[in-house]
Amino acid sequence: MEYRLSEIYIYPFKSLGGISLKRAEATDRGLKYDRRFMLVDGQGNFLTQRKFPVMALIKPEITDEGFRLRYSKDNRIIEIPFRPESDVRAKVKIWDDEVEALLVSEEADKWFEEILKIKCRLVFMEDDVKRYADKKYALNNELVSFADGFPFLIIGEESLKDLNSRLNVKIPMNRFRPNLVFKGGRPFDEDKWESFVLNGIKFRVVKPCARCVITTVDQTNARKSEEPLKTLSLYRKEGNKILFGQNLLHEGAGLIETDSLITVTQWK
């Protein structure tokens, strides 16, 4: 059975659009640039498409200096540098974690406030900020950015094909916001992996990803529907959780690129 990496995605701004890459750098807390920026409300709580589906319509692209964000509804644009010039820090909350983050700029806050229609701030995670993956699954105090809980999420193309064969209207992979997509094998082979190696980097498959309402948001128009959760609940439900994709922890750093061989080193 041969598996190959077919797609790589980063989401520099938590819960905004993703960026497709042919190669990316795996760092100590996931792919370079992935979820290092985040929007928070006036109390410092993180914001996502769960409550603000309009965030799907803000798409980033990489430039020489940083990121260009475009709001697809009216094409307004803002440029955000890779590292903010500000040195002002604030406490922010993401799930059960509270960490310090840099406030990006008043200009950025105003830009997002006009779109989301609430008071909010854009923040950035510096390299010296340590947020740790869930202790129940971590082996070596692995770090994580502003991702929900783990530095990587992987899904097989065959798993999405299996789901789409059951849906009236097919959906793209972007509903599930993976970092890594692979081709080959059978539907949900990723559920059976214990560990694998990709470009010399070791990955451990630690926990199925429990899916939320973000998967029901169409990433092109921000409209919500019942799918795919309604269909997934018929055959991918365990307890009260609907599972699709696998969370990963990793050991090592370096470049990964599409079409690279994935070598499964241990099966469940």
C-alpha positions, 0 to 999 in steps of 0.5 A: 500500500503506497501513500503520498502527500497530495496537499499541504495547507496552512491557516496563518490566521485562525479560522480565516481562509487557508493557503495551499502550498507545494512545500512547507517547513515543519517547525516545533509547533506545526507548519511555519506561519500556521495559526500564529495570528488570531482574532479575540473579543474585548475579553481576550476570548478567541473568535472563530467561524463557529459564531462568525461564519463571515470569517470564511470570506477573509482569504490570506495570501503570502507576500514578500513582507507578510500577508495580504488579507482580502475580504471577498465580499467587497475586495477590501484589503489589508497588509499584515507583516510576518511579525507585528511592529508592536511590542504590546502584549495582552493575555488571550484565551483559547479553550482552556489555555491562557497565553500572552500574545502581541497586539498587532495594530489598531488599523488591523483591529478596525479593519476586522471590526468593520467586517465582523461588526463586533469589538475585536483585536488581532493578536500574534503568537511570538516564538517565546510563548509556550502553549502545550499540546494536551498533556493526555496525549503529549510525550515530550511537552510538544508545543502548539500554536493557536490551533485548537489542540494539536500542531497537525491534522491529516485526512485521506482523499479516500475518506472525503470520497467516501463521504461525498459518495453519501452526500447529495451535494459534494463538498471540498476538503477545505470544510475540514481544514487539514494541514496534510492530505494524502492519496492512496489506500482505503477510506479512513486508513488514517484511523488505523495508523499509529505512526508514520514518517514523512521527509524524515519527520516522525509523526504520531497519530494521537487522536481522532478529530471531533468535528464542529459546525465549522464543517457546515460553513461553505468556505466560498459564501459563508452559508451554513447547512446541515451537511456534512455533520448530518451524514457523518453522524450516521456512520462516524459518531462515537459517543456524542462526537463526530470524527473525521481526520486525525490529529498528529504530534511530531518529532523533528523539523524540516521541509515537507513537500507534496508527492512525498512518500508517507511511510507508515511505521506502526499500525493500531 
